[in-house]
Amino acid sequence: MTFQPLADAVVASSYSVSLRQSDNLRHLVRHAAPLEPFFLLGDTAWELFHKLDEAEALVYLRNRAAKGFNFIMIVLLAENE
């Protein structure tokens, strides 16, 4: 099985999810209907911007988007370079 990257437009559209707290303060929900709990499916890529060049980072992010991930935790400012 080979990885088929998504089109840039598909990947970009997955970046724009507006969330807010639910009325009972227990969940994140979408700002627009349906106001159901939003499930974060994430990965950690702490050194994404420090260890990969732009092309490698795009391959990684497209791979995660194709697998349904909607959250990546990264470090913007590293302590040790």
GUVEXTOR-528096 format. One record per residue (C-alpha): residue number from 0; x, y, z. Coordinates in nm, 4 decimals. Layout:
BEGIN
+-----+----------+----------+----------+
: seq :     east :    north :       up :
+-----+----------+----------+----------+
: NUM :        X :        Y :        Z :
...
+-----+----------+----------+----------+
//
This chain:
BEGIN
+-----+----------+----------+----------+
: seq :     east :    north :       up :
+-----+----------+----------+----------+
:   0 :   0.0000 :   0.0000 :   0.0000 :
:   1 :   0.1470 :   0.3340 :  -0.1028 :
:   2 :   0.0655 :   0.6714 :   0.0422 :
:   3 :  -0.1319 :   0.8985 :  -0.1921 :
:   4 :  -0.0936 :   1.2627 :  -0.0880 :
:   5 :  -0.4020 :   1.4812 :  -0.0732 :
:   6 :  -0.4445 :   1.7858 :  -0.2932 :
:   7 :  -0.3316 :   2.1102 :  -0.1282 :
:   8 :  -0.6891 :   2.2454 :  -0.1329 :
:   9 :  -0.8144 :   1.9427 :   0.0624 :
:  10 :  -0.5376 :   1.9744 :   0.3195 :
:  11 :  -0.5894 :   2.3514 :   0.3537 :
:  12 :  -0.9636 :   2.3112 :   0.4075 :
:  13 :  -0.8967 :   2.0779 :   0.6998 :
:  14 :  -0.7006 :   2.3557 :   0.8780 :
:  15 :  -0.9991 :   2.5840 :   0.9251 :
:  16 :  -1.2130 :   2.4426 :   1.2044 :
:  17 :  -1.3539 :   2.7041 :   1.4377 :
:  18 :  -1.4196 :   2.5660 :   1.7869 :
:  19 :  -1.5696 :   2.6980 :   2.1089 :
:  20 :  -1.6634 :   2.5654 :   2.4526 :
:  21 :  -1.9937 :   2.3862 :   2.4860 :
:  22 :  -2.2635 :   2.5458 :   2.6983 :
:  23 :  -2.1913 :   2.2970 :   2.9785 :
:  24 :  -1.8131 :   2.3741 :   2.9512 :
:  25 :  -1.7323 :   2.0031 :   2.9133 :
:  26 :  -1.6558 :   1.9788 :   2.5409 :
:  27 :  -1.5175 :   2.1618 :   2.2435 :
:  28 :  -1.7858 :   2.2078 :   1.9783 :
:  29 :  -1.7857 :   2.3539 :   1.6291 :
:  30 :  -1.8901 :   2.7184 :   1.6084 :
:  31 :  -2.1436 :   2.6296 :   1.3395 :
:  32 :  -2.4078 :   2.3577 :   1.3383 :
:  33 :  -2.4007 :   2.0800 :   1.4314 :
:  34 :  -2.2951 :   2.1843 :   1.7810 :
:  35 :  -2.1832 :   1.8367 :   1.8792 :
:  36 :  -1.8614 :   1.7557 :   2.0657 :
:  37 :  -1.5522 :   1.7822 :   1.8459 :
:  38 :  -1.3144 :   1.4879 :   1.8763 :
:  39 :  -0.9452 :   1.5748 :   1.8606 :
:  40 :  -0.7447 :   1.3002 :   1.6925 :
:  41 :  -0.3885 :   1.4128 :   1.7267 :
:  42 :  -0.0236 :   1.3354 :   1.6994 :
:  43 :   0.2873 :   1.4885 :   1.8512 :
:  44 :   0.5584 :   1.6155 :   1.6201 :
:  45 :   0.7530 :   1.8218 :   1.8675 :
:  46 :   1.0461 :   1.9023 :   1.6375 :
:  47 :   0.8507 :   1.9303 :   1.3111 :
:  48 :   0.9716 :   2.2813 :   1.2287 :
:  49 :   1.3239 :   2.2215 :   1.3593 :
:  50 :   1.4112 :   1.8844 :   1.2052 :
:  51 :   1.2246 :   1.8807 :   0.8724 :
:  52 :   1.2413 :   2.1083 :   0.5720 :
:  53 :   0.9199 :   2.2435 :   0.4203 :
:  54 :   0.8764 :   1.9598 :   0.1697 :
:  55 :   0.9244 :   1.6920 :   0.4383 :
:  56 :   0.6830 :   1.8709 :   0.6734 :
:  57 :   0.4168 :   1.8850 :   0.4002 :
:  58 :   0.4542 :   1.5113 :   0.3347 :
:  59 :   0.4117 :   1.4445 :   0.7081 :
:  60 :   0.1090 :   1.6763 :   0.7432 :
:  61 :  -0.0592 :   1.5354 :   0.4319 :
:  62 :  -0.0027 :   1.1839 :   0.5638 :
:  63 :  -0.1680 :   1.2697 :   0.8938 :
:  64 :  -0.4598 :   1.4493 :   0.7216 :
:  65 :  -0.5169 :   1.1459 :   0.4977 :
:  66 :  -0.5380 :   0.9302 :   0.8107 :
:  67 :  -0.7997 :   1.1587 :   0.9685 :
:  68 :  -0.5789 :   1.3422 :   1.2181 :
:  69 :  -0.7084 :   1.6907 :   1.2944 :
:  70 :  -0.4557 :   1.8033 :   1.5558 :
:  71 :  -0.0736 :   1.8135 :   1.5621 :
:  72 :   0.1142 :   1.9294 :   1.8711 :
:  73 :   0.4464 :   2.0971 :   1.7902 :
:  74 :   0.7095 :   2.3147 :   1.9524 :
:  75 :   0.7497 :   2.6558 :   1.7910 :
:  76 :   1.0455 :   2.7767 :   1.9956 :
:  77 :   1.2929 :   2.5052 :   2.0948 :
:  78 :   1.5153 :   2.5504 :   2.3998 :
:  79 :   1.8078 :   2.3505 :   2.2636 :
:  80 :   1.9192 :   2.3697 :   1.9038 :
+-----+----------+----------+----------+
//
